[in-house]
Amino acid sequence: MQMCGQCNKVYDESEYAKCPFCSKEEYTHVIVFDKNDGTAKSVPQEDAQLYE
């Protein structure tokens, strides 16, 4: 367990690289599998339905 130096809350550093309480990042990209190329790609969230 580790205490965050900014918000003083305790979190498990083996599960999180940063404090989950004060580093609320908004994710704009998702990882999808392109069946045509046979590779995984990072694409904008709104384009994810193109790879279903």
Buried (B, 14 or more C-beta within 10 A) or exposed (E): EEEBEEEEEEBEEEEEEEBBBEEEEEEEEBEBEEEEEEEEEEBEEEEEEEBE
